[in-house]
Amino acid sequence: MDPLEYLRALRRRWIVIVTVLAVALSIGWGTSAATHAAARRAAAKPQPKQYTATTTLLNTGGSGGTGLGNLQTLATLVSLPDVAKLVADDTNYTGDPLNLSRQVGAFASKDLGLLNITATARSPKRAQLLADTFAVDLLVFIQGQATATNSATATAIKDKMNRLNAEINSLNEQIVGSAGTERDHLIAQRDADLTAYNGLLTRYQYLTTHPVTFTPNLFIIQPAVAQQVSSPTFGGVRARASAKSDDTWKRLLLAAIVGLLAGIALALVVERFDTRLRNKKAAEKAFGLPVLAEIPLVPRLRRWRLGDGLLRSRGVPVVIPAFPRVGDAFRLLGAGVSRGAIGNGNGVVGEGNGHLGRQPPKGVILVTSGGPSEGKTTVVANLALTFVQAQRSVIILSCDFHHPQIHQLFDVPNTEGLAEALQAPSGGVLNGHIKSTPVPDMRLVPSGGRPQNPAGLLSSERMREAVEEARAQADIVLIDSPPLLTSAEVTHLFPLVDSVLVVGRARKTTQELAERTGELLKRLDAPVVGVALNGATELPLSSSHVKYWQVVK
């Protein structure tokens, strides 16, 4: 599909695109309104009071202290699970200790040497308790870690001293039984072990009598004091509501973009699965026949009583070719049918047999369609009026015994007609059955009553005689027949006519129906001249100005 076909498809499916776009905008507006309503309900709902309390610790530095550079490390230690477990034990908290850590934050000021521990709770006492307890248990945790480190170091030194003592005792035993150079070497090794042992002993005695601590230089200088957290003001709520109102336009813009893209995609999908004929190119491909004319669609508001093809004024049928483009289409159709296969041995040269000569064309034209409601009868009436305008006499034979309508268009009674003429035992077939119409030079043989065996009548010798009688009395004989695929009796008329015109309706006739119609006509060797595409909307030329109807005189 070329880009132009895509644009035509989108133009045809504009209702789908607009519908999807409207749904997307409605969803965008609805979600925005729901969000705003939820925000208003949340703003109107009373918020529980919140309190904060801050405990301040001072680091004085010194040889045994933590040093100013480690304040940030201390702030990080506040959130450790081990510190939270200590606080949970001290405050009798039975839940997850990590929940306590989420209620506390620490901030270190290196320049001032201060560590602030802030707790948040719904009661002032709870906030104070958490802040102070975290501060104390932080010191306990640090002291505990220092003590554990000191004890581990002392244990390691004690183990090494025991190994050296065992080695010294072993060397003393070896010295007793040795002499000379070996004795001197053993004594030197023992003395080195004694020196190392004495050094470890001195360090061990110091660790056991002077435990290392990191806490003497970190002090609580300000216990926690609770303060209520300020609640949002109505002004703040209004400001947030205003900001959310601004977001509404962003939501609608996004919804419009998404809806437009989704609508285009859905329109192309629907177009892909829609097999109805839309234009001349599609009709010619489906029928396998040339399209002689594209008859424009007449808006419904401009259809008076007689449907697509005719209007009525003062009891006189009026052809819609008074509308310029429709009239041009029927005149083009009449010319195409006339040059297709009219005559064939009746004094008129057909296609491929030279020029038309001076005599007006004469011939029998059968108009049919693949299915019902294609506008076949309308085309017959308008085509007859077009020939009359070209100063040719016309007789219409109504061979549609199932759903006759042509007599209604010209206000001709249908009490007796072709059915009764064909069932008559002898004599002229059409004598007394050709009816005059309000249009000069146009006569009509109505279908008459519905026979029990329409196929038998249309295949009879009297039907052949009826066609010949009509041919002799008029320049053009138009046969209004039933649809080809629903009434097989129409096939008996193919040998009697000079040309067959197939009517298809844009946006109704499907590709499958057109293919079956074209295949059947080709298999029956019908003298088909082409297709009239009725109700066309995709025309190659722009629409002309629609004039008022005129009476055909």
C-alpha positions as CSV (number, residue, x, y, z in Angstrom):
1,M,0.0,0.0,0.0
2,D,1.5,3.3,-1.1
3,P,1.4,6.4,1.2
4,L,-1.6,7.8,-0.7
5,E,-3.6,4.7,-0.1
6,Y,-2.7,5.0,3.6
7,L,-4.0,8.5,3.7
8,R,-7.2,7.4,1.9
9,A,-7.6,4.6,4.4
10,L,-7.2,7.0,7.3
11,R,-9.7,9.4,5.8
12,R,-12.2,6.6,5.4
13,R,-11.7,5.5,9.0
14,W,-11.8,8.9,10.6
15,I,-14.6,7.9,12.8
16,V,-12.4,5.1,14.3
17,I,-9.6,7.6,14.9
18,V,-11.8,10.2,16.5
19,T,-13.5,7.6,18.7
20,V,-10.2,6.2,20.0
21,L,-8.9,9.7,20.5
22,A,-12.0,10.7,22.4
23,V,-11.7,7.6,24.6
24,A,-8.1,8.3,25.3
25,L,-8.8,11.9,26.3
26,S,-11.7,10.7,28.5
27,I,-9.4,8.2,30.3
28,G,-6.7,10.9,30.7
29,W,-9.2,13.4,32.1
30,G,-10.8,10.7,34.3
31,T,-7.5,9.6,35.8
32,S,-6.5,13.2,36.4
33,A,-9.8,14.0,38.1
34,A,-9.4,10.8,40.2
35,T,-5.9,11.8,41.2
36,H,-7.0,15.3,42.2
37,A,-9.9,14.0,44.2
38,A,-7.6,11.6,46.1
39,A,-5.3,14.5,46.8
40,R,-8.1,16.6,48.1
41,R,-9.4,13.8,50.3
42,A,-5.9,13.3,51.6
43,A,-5.5,17.0,52.3
44,A,-8.9,17.1,54.1
45,K,-8.1,14.1,56.2
46,P,-6.6,15.0,59.6
47,Q,-2.9,14.2,59.7
48,P,-1.5,12.5,62.9
49,K,0.9,14.7,64.9
50,Q,4.6,14.1,64.5
51,Y,7.4,15.0,67.0
52,T,11.1,15.1,66.6
53,A,13.8,15.1,69.3
54,T,17.6,15.5,68.8
55,T,20.4,14.4,71.1
56,T,23.7,16.2,70.6
57,L,27.1,14.5,71.3
58,L,30.5,16.3,71.5
59,N,33.8,14.8,70.5
60,T,36.6,16.5,72.4
61,G,39.4,14.6,70.6
62,G,42.5,13.4,72.5
63,S,44.8,10.4,72.3
64,G,42.2,8.0,73.3
65,G,39.2,9.5,71.5
66,T,37.7,8.9,68.2
67,G,39.0,12.0,66.5
68,L,37.1,14.6,64.5
69,G,37.7,12.7,61.3
70,N,35.6,9.7,62.5
71,L,32.4,11.6,63.2
72,Q,30.9,10.6,59.9
73,T,31.7,7.0,60.7
74,L,29.9,7.4,64.0
75,A,26.9,8.8,62.2
76,T,26.9,5.8,60.0
77,L,27.1,3.4,63.0
78,V,23.8,4.7,64.3
79,S,21.9,2.8,61.6
80,L,23.6,-0.5,62.3
81,P,21.3,-3.4,63.2
82,D,23.4,-4.2,66.3
83,V,22.8,-0.7,67.6
84,A,19.1,-1.0,66.8
85,K,19.0,-4.3,68.7
86,L,20.5,-2.7,71.8
87,V,17.9,0.1,71.6
88,A,15.0,-2.4,71.2
89,D,16.2,-4.3,74.3
90,D,16.4,-1.1,76.3
91,T,13.0,0.3,75.2
92,N,11.2,-3.1,75.4
93,Y,10.4,-2.9,71.7
94,T,9.1,-6.3,70.4
95,G,9.0,-5.5,66.7
96,D,11.6,-5.5,64.0
97,P,14.6,-3.5,65.3
98,L,15.2,-2.1,61.8
99,N,11.9,-0.2,62.1
100,L,13.5,1.8,64.9
101,S,16.5,2.6,62.7
102,R,14.1,4.0,60.1
103,Q,12.8,6.5,62.7
104,V,16.3,7.8,63.5
105,G,18.8,9.8,61.5
106,A,22.3,11.1,62.4
107,F,24.2,14.1,61.1
108,A,27.9,14.8,61.8
109,S,29.4,18.3,61.9
110,K,33.2,17.8,61.5
111,D,34.0,21.5,61.9
112,L,32.2,21.7,65.3
113,G,32.9,18.2,66.4
114,L,29.2,17.5,67.0
115,L,27.1,14.5,66.3
116,N,23.3,15.0,66.2
117,I,20.9,12.0,66.5
118,T,17.3,12.9,65.6
119,A,14.3,10.6,66.2
120,T,10.7,11.0,64.9
121,A,7.6,9.6,66.7
122,R,4.0,10.3,67.2
123,S,4.5,11.2,70.9
124,P,7.1,13.6,72.4
125,K,8.2,11.1,75.0
126,R,8.7,8.4,72.5
127,A,10.8,10.7,70.3
128,Q,13.0,11.8,73.3
129,L,13.4,8.2,74.4
130,L,14.5,7.0,71.0
131,A,17.0,9.8,70.5
132,D,18.6,9.5,74.0
133,T,18.6,5.7,73.8
134,F,20.3,5.6,70.4
135,A,23.0,8.0,71.7
136,V,23.7,6.0,74.8
137,D,23.6,2.6,73.0
138,L,25.9,4.0,70.3
139,L,28.5,4.6,73.1
140,V,27.8,1.2,74.5
141,F,28.2,-0.4,71.1
142,I,31.6,1.4,70.6
143,Q,32.8,0.4,74.0
144,G,31.7,-3.1,73.5
145,Q,33.6,-3.3,70.2
146,A,36.7,-1.8,71.8
147,T,36.5,-4.3,74.8
148,A,36.0,-7.2,72.4
149,T,39.0,-6.1,70.4
150,N,41.2,-5.6,73.5
151,S,40.2,-9.1,74.8
152,A,40.9,-10.7,71.5
153,T,44.4,-9.1,71.4
154,A,45.2,-10.2,74.9
155,T,44.1,-13.8,74.1
156,A,46.3,-13.8,71.0
157,I,49.3,-12.6,73.0
158,K,48.7,-15.2,75.8
159,D,48.7,-18.0,73.2
160,K,52.0,-16.8,71.7
161,M,53.5,-16.6,75.2
162,N,52.5,-20.2,75.9
163,R,54.1,-21.3,72.7
164,L,57.4,-19.4,73.5
165,N,57.4,-20.9,77.1
166,A,57.1,-24.4,75.7
167,E,59.9,-23.7,73.3
168,I,62.2,-22.3,76.0
169,N,61.6,-25.3,78.2
170,S,62.5,-27.6,75.3
171,L,65.7,-25.6,74.7
172,N,66.8,-25.9,78.3
173,E,66.5,-29.6,78.2
174,Q,68.6,-29.7,75.0
175,I,71.3,-27.4,76.6
176,V,71.9,-29.9,79.5
177,G,72.8,-32.7,77.2
178,S,74.9,-30.7,74.7
179,A,78.4,-29.2,74.6
180,G,80.7,-27.0,72.6
181,T,79.4,-25.0,69.6
182,E,76.0,-26.7,69.7
183,R,75.5,-25.7,73.3
184,D,76.4,-22.1,72.5
185,H,73.9,-22.1,69.6
186,L,71.1,-23.5,71.8
187,I,71.8,-20.9,74.5
188,A,71.6,-18.1,72.0
189,Q,68.3,-19.3,70.7
190,R,66.9,-19.7,74.2
191,D,67.9,-16.1,75.1
192,A,66.2,-14.7,72.1
193,D,63.0,-16.5,73.0
194,L,63.3,-15.2,76.6
195,T,63.6,-11.7,75.2
196,A,60.5,-12.1,73.0
197,Y,58.6,-13.7,75.9
198,N,59.4,-10.8,78.2
199,G,58.2,-8.3,75.6
200,L,54.9,-10.1,75.2
201,L,54.5,-10.4,78.9
202,T,54.9,-6.7,79.4
203,R,52.3,-6.0,76.6
204,Y,49.9,-8.6,78.1
205,Q,50.1,-7.1,81.6
206,Y,49.4,-3.6,80.1
207,L,46.3,-4.8,78.2
208,T,44.9,-6.6,81.2
209,T,45.5,-3.6,83.5
210,H,44.8,-0.8,81.0
211,P,41.8,-1.7,78.7
212,V,41.5,0.3,75.5
213,T,38.3,2.6,75.2
214,F,37.0,4.9,72.5
215,T,34.4,6.6,74.6
216,P,36.0,8.9,77.1
217,N,36.2,11.7,74.5
218,L,32.6,11.5,73.2
219,F,30.0,13.0,75.5
220,I,26.3,13.8,75.5
221,I,26.1,17.5,75.9
222,Q,22.4,18.0,75.0
223,P,19.7,15.5,75.9
224,A,16.7,15.2,73.5
225,V,14.0,17.8,73.6
226,A,10.8,17.0,71.6
227,Q,9.2,19.4,69.2
228,Q,6.1,19.0,67.1
229,V,6.5,18.8,63.3
230,S,4.5,21.6,61.6
231,S,1.5,20.3,59.6
232,P,0.9,21.3,56.0
233,T,-1.1,24.5,55.7
234,F,-4.1,25.0,53.5
235,G,-2.0,27.3,51.4
236,G,0.4,24.5,50.8
237,V,-2.4,22.2,49.9
238,R,-3.8,24.7,47.4
239,A,-0.3,25.1,45.9
240,R,0.0,21.4,45.4
241,A,-3.5,21.3,43.9
242,S,-2.5,24.1,41.5
243,A,0.6,22.1,40.5
244,K,-1.5,19.0,39.9
245,S,-3.9,21.1,37.9
246,D,-1.0,22.0,35.7
247,D,-0.3,18.3,35.3
248,T,-3.8,17.8,33.9
249,W,-2.8,19.4,30.6
250,K,0.3,17.2,30.4
251,R,-1.9,14.1,31.0
252,L,-4.3,15.3,28.3
253,L,-1.5,16.0,25.8
254,L,0.0,12.5,26.4
255,A,-3.5,10.9,26.1
256,A,-4.1,12.8,22.9
257,I,-0.8,11.5,21.4
258,V,-1.3,7.9,22.5
259,G,-5.0,8.0,21.4
260,L,-4.1,9.4,18.0
261,L,-1.4,6.7,17.4
262,A,-3.7,4.0,18.7
263,G,-6.6,5.3,16.5
264,I,-4.4,5.3,13.4
265,A,-3.2,1.8,14.2
266,L,-6.7,0.5,14.8
267,A,-8.0,2.2,11.6
268,L,-5.3,0.5,9.5
269,V,-6.1,-2.9,11.1
270,V,-9.8,-2.4,10.4
271,E,-9.0,-1.3,6.8
272,R,-6.8,-4.4,6.4
273,F,-9.7,-6.8,7.2
274,D,-12.4,-4.8,5.3
275,T,-12.7,-6.4,1.9
276,R,-15.4,-4.0,0.6
277,L,-14.6,-2.3,-2.7
278,R,-13.7,1.3,-2.4
279,N,-12.6,2.7,-5.7
280,K,-12.1,2.0,-9.4
281,K,-8.8,0.2,-9.0
282,A,-10.1,-2.3,-6.4
283,A,-13.3,-2.9,-8.4
284,E,-11.4,-3.7,-11.7
285,K,-9.1,-6.0,-9.8
286,A,-11.9,-7.9,-8.1
287,F,-14.4,-8.2,-11.0
288,G,-11.6,-8.7,-13.6
289,L,-13.5,-6.2,-15.8
290,P,-13.1,-2.5,-16.7
291,V,-15.0,0.1,-14.8
292,L,-16.9,2.2,-17.3
293,A,-18.0,4.9,-14.8
294,E,-17.8,5.7,-11.2
295,I,-21.2,7.1,-10.1
296,P,-20.8,9.5,-7.2
297,L,-22.6,9.0,-4.0
298,V,-25.5,11.4,-3.5
299,P,-25.9,12.5,0.1
300,R,-28.9,11.1,1.8
301,L,-30.4,14.5,2.6
302,R,-30.6,15.1,-1.2
303,R,-32.4,11.9,-2.0
304,W,-36.1,12.6,-2.7
305,R,-38.4,9.6,-2.7
306,L,-36.8,7.7,-5.5
307,G,-33.4,6.8,-4.0
308,D,-29.9,7.2,-5.4
309,G,-30.7,7.8,-9.1
310,L,-34.0,9.8,-9.4
311,L,-35.8,12.7,-8.0
312,R,-39.5,13.6,-8.6
313,S,-41.1,16.9,-9.3
314,R,-44.8,17.3,-10.2
315,G,-45.1,13.6,-11.0
316,V,-42.3,13.7,-13.5
317,P,-39.2,11.6,-12.9
318,V,-36.0,13.7,-12.9
319,V,-32.6,12.2,-13.4
320,I,-29.9,13.2,-10.9
321,P,-27.5,14.1,-13.7
322,A,-28.9,17.5,-13.0
323,F,-26.1,17.2,-10.4
324,P,-23.1,17.8,-12.6
325,R,-20.8,15.0,-11.6
326,V,-23.6,12.4,-11.4
327,G,-24.9,13.4,-14.8
328,D,-21.4,13.2,-16.3
329,A,-20.9,9.8,-14.8
330,F,-24.1,8.4,-16.4
331,R,-23.3,10.0,-19.7
332,L,-19.9,8.4,-19.6
333,L,-21.6,5.1,-18.7
334,G,-24.0,5.4,-21.6
335,A,-21.2,6.0,-24.0
336,G,-19.2,3.1,-22.7
337,V,-22.1,0.7,-23.0
338,S,-22.9,2.0,-26.5
339,R,-19.4,1.4,-27.8
340,G,-19.0,-1.9,-26.0
341,A,-21.0,-4.5,-27.9
342,I,-24.2,-2.9,-29.0
343,G,-25.7,-3.9,-32.3
344,N,-23.9,-7.2,-33.2
345,G,-25.6,-7.7,-36.5
346,N,-28.4,-5.2,-36.1
347,G,-27.2,-2.6,-38.4
348,V,-24.9,-1.0,-35.9
349,V,-21.1,-1.5,-35.8
350,G,-19.8,-2.7,-32.4
351,E,-16.4,-2.4,-30.8
352,G,-13.7,-3.5,-33.0
353,N,-15.8,-3.3,-36.2
354,G,-15.1,0.2,-37.3
355,H,-16.9,3.4,-36.5
356,L,-20.5,3.8,-35.5
357,G,-21.7,5.3,-38.8
358,R,-24.6,7.7,-39.1
359,Q,-27.4,5.6,-37.6
360,P,-28.0,5.9,-33.9
361,P,-26.8,2.9,-31.9
362,K,-29.4,0.2,-31.3
363,G,-29.0,-2.7,-29.0
364,V,-30.2,-4.7,-26.0
365,I,-28.4,-4.1,-22.7
366,L,-28.9,-6.3,-19.7
367,V,-28.1,-4.7,-16.3
368,T,-27.4,-7.1,-13.4
369,S,-25.4,-7.2,-10.2
370,G,-23.7,-9.8,-8.1
371,G,-25.9,-9.4,-5.0
372,P,-29.0,-7.5,-3.9
373,S,-29.1,-3.8,-2.9
374,E,-26.3,-2.8,-5.3
375,G,-28.3,0.0,-6.9
376,K,-29.0,-2.0,-10.1
377,T,-32.6,-0.7,-10.7
378,T,-31.5,2.9,-10.0
379,V,-28.7,2.6,-12.6
380,V,-31.2,1.2,-15.2
381,A,-33.6,4.2,-14.6
382,N,-30.9,6.8,-14.8
383,L,-29.2,5.1,-17.8
384,A,-32.6,5.1,-19.6
385,L,-33.1,8.8,-18.9
386,T,-29.5,9.5,-20.1
387,F,-30.3,7.7,-23.5
388,V,-33.5,9.7,-23.7
389,Q,-31.5,12.9,-23.2
390,A,-29.3,11.8,-26.2
391,Q,-32.5,11.6,-28.3
392,R,-32.8,7.8,-28.4
393,S,-36.0,5.9,-27.7
394,V,-35.8,3.4,-24.9
395,I,-37.9,0.4,-23.8
396,I,-37.2,-1.1,-20.3
397,L,-38.1,-4.8,-19.7
398,S,-38.5,-5.6,-16.0
399,C,-37.3,-9.2,-15.7
400,D,-36.8,-9.1,-11.9
401,F,-39.8,-11.2,-10.9
402,H,-38.6,-11.5,-7.3
403,H,-38.2,-7.9,-6.2
404,P,-39.5,-5.6,-9.0
405,Q,-39.0,-1.9,-8.3
406,I,-38.6,-0.2,-11.7
407,H,-42.3,0.4,-12.2
408,Q,-42.4,2.3,-8.9
409,L,-39.8,4.8,-10.1
410,F,-42.0,5.8,-13.1
411,D,-45.4,5.4,-11.5
412,V,-46.4,2.5,-13.8
413,P,-49.0,0.0,-12.5
414,N,-47.7,-3.6,-12.2
415,T,-51.0,-5.4,-12.4
416,E,-50.0,-7.1,-15.7
417,G,-46.7,-7.2,-17.5
418,L,-44.0,-9.4,-18.8
419,A,-45.0,-12.5,-16.8
420,E,-48.5,-12.5,-18.3
421,A,-47.1,-11.8,-21.8
422,L,-44.8,-14.7,-21.7
423,Q,-47.5,-17.0,-20.5
424,A,-49.9,-16.1,-23.2
425,P,-50.5,-19.0,-25.6
426,S,-50.0,-17.2,-28.9
427,G,-49.9,-13.8,-30.7
428,G,-47.5,-10.9,-30.3
429,V,-45.7,-11.1,-27.0
430,L,-45.6,-7.5,-26.0
431,N,-48.9,-6.3,-27.5
432,G,-50.7,-4.3,-24.9
433,H,-48.0,-4.8,-22.3
434,I,-45.7,-1.9,-23.2
435,K,-46.6,1.0,-20.8
436,S,-45.9,4.7,-21.4
437,T,-44.0,6.7,-18.7
438,P,-44.0,10.4,-17.8
439,V,-40.8,10.7,-19.8
440,P,-41.3,11.0,-23.6
441,D,-39.6,8.3,-25.7
442,M,-39.3,6.0,-22.7
443,R,-41.6,3.0,-22.3
444,L,-41.7,0.3,-19.7
445,V,-42.8,-3.4,-19.7
446,P,-43.4,-4.1,-15.9
447,S,-42.7,-7.5,-14.5
448,G,-46.3,-8.3,-13.7
449,G,-47.3,-11.0,-11.3
450,R,-44.7,-13.3,-9.8
451,P,-44.6,-16.6,-11.8
452,Q,-44.0,-20.0,-10.3
453,N,-41.2,-20.8,-12.8
454,P,-39.3,-17.6,-13.6
455,A,-36.4,-19.6,-15.2
456,G,-38.8,-21.4,-17.5
457,L,-40.3,-18.1,-18.7
458,L,-36.9,-16.4,-19.3
459,S,-35.5,-19.4,-21.2
460,S,-38.6,-19.8,-23.4
461,E,-38.9,-19.0,-27.1
462,R,-41.5,-16.3,-26.3
463,M,-38.8,-14.5,-24.3
464,R,-36.6,-14.4,-27.4
465,E,-39.6,-13.1,-29.4
466,A,-40.2,-10.4,-26.7
467,V,-36.6,-9.2,-26.9
468,E,-36.8,-9.0,-30.7
469,E,-40.1,-7.1,-30.6
470,A,-38.6,-4.6,-28.2
471,R,-35.5,-4.3,-30.3
472,A,-37.6,-3.5,-33.3
473,Q,-39.6,-0.8,-31.5
474,A,-36.8,1.2,-29.8
475,D,-33.2,2.3,-30.2
476,I,-32.2,0.9,-26.8
477,V,-33.7,-2.0,-24.9
478,L,-32.7,-2.1,-21.2
479,I,-33.4,-5.2,-19.2
480,D,-33.6,-4.9,-15.4
481,S,-32.7,-8.4,-14.2
482,P,-32.3,-10.0,-10.7
483,P,-28.9,-10.4,-9.0
484,L,-26.8,-13.0,-10.7
485,L,-25.6,-14.9,-7.6
486,T,-29.1,-15.1,-6.0
487,S,-31.2,-15.8,-9.1
488,A,-29.8,-18.2,-11.7
489,E,-32.5,-17.5,-14.2
490,V,-30.7,-14.4,-15.4
491,T,-28.2,-16.5,-17.1
492,H,-30.9,-17.6,-19.7
493,L,-30.9,-14.0,-21.0
494,F,-27.2,-13.8,-21.9
495,P,-27.6,-15.3,-25.4
496,L,-30.5,-12.8,-26.1
497,V,-28.6,-9.5,-25.4
498,D,-25.9,-7.5,-27.0
499,S,-24.1,-6.5,-23.8
500,V,-24.2,-7.1,-20.1
501,L,-23.5,-4.3,-17.6
502,V,-22.6,-5.3,-14.1
503,V,-23.4,-3.0,-11.2
504,G,-21.3,-2.9,-8.0
505,R,-21.7,-0.7,-5.0
506,A,-18.8,1.0,-3.3
507,R,-18.5,0.3,0.4
508,K,-21.0,-2.6,0.1
509,T,-19.9,-5.1,-2.6
510,T,-17.1,-7.3,-1.2
511,Q,-14.1,-8.5,-3.0
512,E,-15.2,-12.1,-2.7
513,L,-18.7,-11.4,-4.2
514,A,-17.1,-9.4,-7.1
515,E,-14.6,-12.2,-7.8
516,R,-17.4,-14.8,-7.9
517,T,-19.5,-12.6,-10.2
518,G,-16.7,-12.0,-12.6
519,E,-15.7,-15.6,-12.7
520,L,-19.3,-16.7,-13.4
521,L,-19.7,-14.2,-16.2
522,K,-16.5,-15.4,-17.8
523,R,-17.4,-19.0,-17.5
524,L,-20.8,-18.4,-19.1
525,D,-19.2,-16.4,-21.9
526,A,-21.6,-13.5,-21.2
527,P,-21.0,-10.4,-23.4
528,V,-19.9,-8.2,-20.6
529,V,-18.8,-4.7,-21.4
530,G,-17.8,-3.5,-17.9
531,V,-18.8,-2.4,-14.5
532,A,-20.7,0.6,-13.1
533,L,-19.4,1.4,-9.7
534,N,-22.3,2.9,-7.9
535,G,-22.1,5.2,-4.8
536,A,-18.4,6.0,-5.3
537,T,-16.8,8.4,-2.8
538,E,-13.2,8.2,-3.8
539,L,-13.2,10.0,-7.1
540,P,-10.1,11.3,-8.9
541,L,-11.6,14.8,-9.4
542,S,-12.8,17.3,-6.9
543,S,-16.5,17.6,-6.2
544,S,-18.4,20.1,-8.4
545,H,-20.9,22.5,-7.1
546,V,-24.3,20.7,-6.8
547,K,-27.0,22.5,-8.8
548,Y,-30.7,22.3,-8.4
549,W,-32.6,19.5,-10.1
550,Q,-34.0,20.0,-13.5
551,V,-37.0,18.3,-15.2
552,V,-36.1,16.2,-18.2
553,K,-38.5,17.1,-20.9
